[in-house]
Amino acid sequence: MIGFILRAVISALGLWVATRWVDGLRIDDAMTLLLAGALLGIVNGFVRPLAIILTFPITLVTLGLFLLVVNAGMLSLVAWVLPGFFVAGFWSAFWGALIVSLTGWVGSWFIGPRGFERIASK
């Protein structure tokens, strides 16, 4: 559970950075930001694997680059479901998802797969 909470906070941090750097992304308040981070974690846990399976042939043809489009779709889905989170279009979702993915990747490297594993083991 602590791992999910940490990942949701990291996703929220990535979303905050994305709203600052990408035109077309807007989150109204801090509570919506935290809810968007948690909802993005849930969507990435349940919907994204199904989307990856369904788009596997095109992902294979594009050598994995289509996964960036899938990530943009997941971000757009969260914006569609959550009031107070707005994505202007595909390119805003694309660049926002790229920033959130990079932030999540860096955060996961620090915390490990189950929480503060890397920090606690030192």
Summary of the structure (lengths in Angstrom):
residues: 122
radius of gyration: 14.4
end to end distance: 22.1
largest distance: 43.6
contacts: 370
relative contact order: 0.19
helix: 76%
strand: 5%
